[in-house]
Amino acid sequence: MSLLTIFSNSCRVFMKEGGSGVARSLLCRAMVRFNEYRYGIHTEGIVTARELGLEDSEYHRYSPTDYLQLSKVLADLTIRAGCDSFLDFGAGRGRVMIVAASHPFKRVLGVEISPDLAATTRQNISRAIPRLCCKDLEIFCADAAQFKVPPDATVIFFFNPFHGTILTRVLDNLRASLRERPRPLTVICNLPPLEFADQSQFEHQIQACSWLKLLKERSFGPESRWLIFCSKDPTLRDRPG
Ligand SMILES: C[S@@+](CC[C@H](N)C(=O)[O-])C[C@H]1O[C@@H](n2cnc3c(N)ncnc32)[C@H](O)[C@@H]1O
């Protein structure tokens, strides 16, 4: 990003959020530079659903999760070292997978529908792996709706990847996986800014999911909210629906 772009972005943020907003956005840029250098990866940029060849309005674009927010949310999580496995639905270029793998997860998995983004994730993983705590990372190039949830996945991550029938099927698959292999499940949702009205359908759907209980809501400024859920009943046996 050029100095001119940084300056014009800072002016826009200043008009909207004042000085503290500018400080937050500059810190966010510094974190991007630091982490991309540290891991030797490239995960920046926005790729529209059309550019990804995803014409269906239920599929959402690629834009990466903020490093600082992600680090704070993961630092708050109780991870059972070598026992919990992390799964990012809509893994994009793998930023979240790589930051997750700097924590002591048993495995870190991602599902990404775009072959190009999945290929970039593979390259990013191979560059970052020497610096990661968890060395078992795998990216699957598939439609999340068709993906069988591995029985050891215990921490699920979404950054607004899709909504509608795809999200319904993914949530059904998760519930089926819990029935098959009862276990505690944490679901972390990085929500899109509220201005994306169609994308906030993701939030409505996840909030309406009857077998998830909201544990915590976090906000990192006017444009970013996170929800952390757990499964209401890890046994989930013999229940209809
Ligand atoms: C907002 S990005 C999030 C990327 C990454 N998880 C992060 O937080 O940095 C959403 C991603 O979901 C992917 N996606 C959209 N529909 C999908 C589907 N049906 N199955 C798998 N991935 C999908 C998009 O290609 C995009 O990379």
The ligand as an ORCA input file, in Angstrom:
! r2SCAN-3c Opt
* xyz 0 1
  C     -14.389    -13.074      4.296
  S     -13.333    -14.319      3.638
  C     -12.572    -14.979      5.109
  C     -11.162    -15.498      4.893
  C     -10.468    -16.019      6.142
  N     -11.283    -16.952      6.873
  C     -10.094    -14.881      7.066
  O     -10.860    -14.627      7.997
  O      -9.041    -14.246      6.867
  C     -14.553    -15.580      3.210
  C     -14.017    -16.726      2.377
  O     -15.028    -17.719      2.229
  C     -14.870    -18.349      0.966
  N     -16.121    -19.038      0.618
  C     -17.271    -18.481      0.169
  N     -18.198    -19.440     -0.037
  C     -17.614    -20.631      0.307
  C     -18.076    -21.985      0.325
  N     -19.312    -22.310     -0.040
  N     -17.227    -22.950      0.739
  C     -15.945    -22.639      1.120
  N     -15.463    -21.372      1.117
  C     -16.291    -20.375      0.735
  C     -14.518    -17.177      0.040
  O     -13.892    -17.629     -1.142
  C     -13.598    -16.355      0.951
  O     -12.253    -16.740      0.771
*
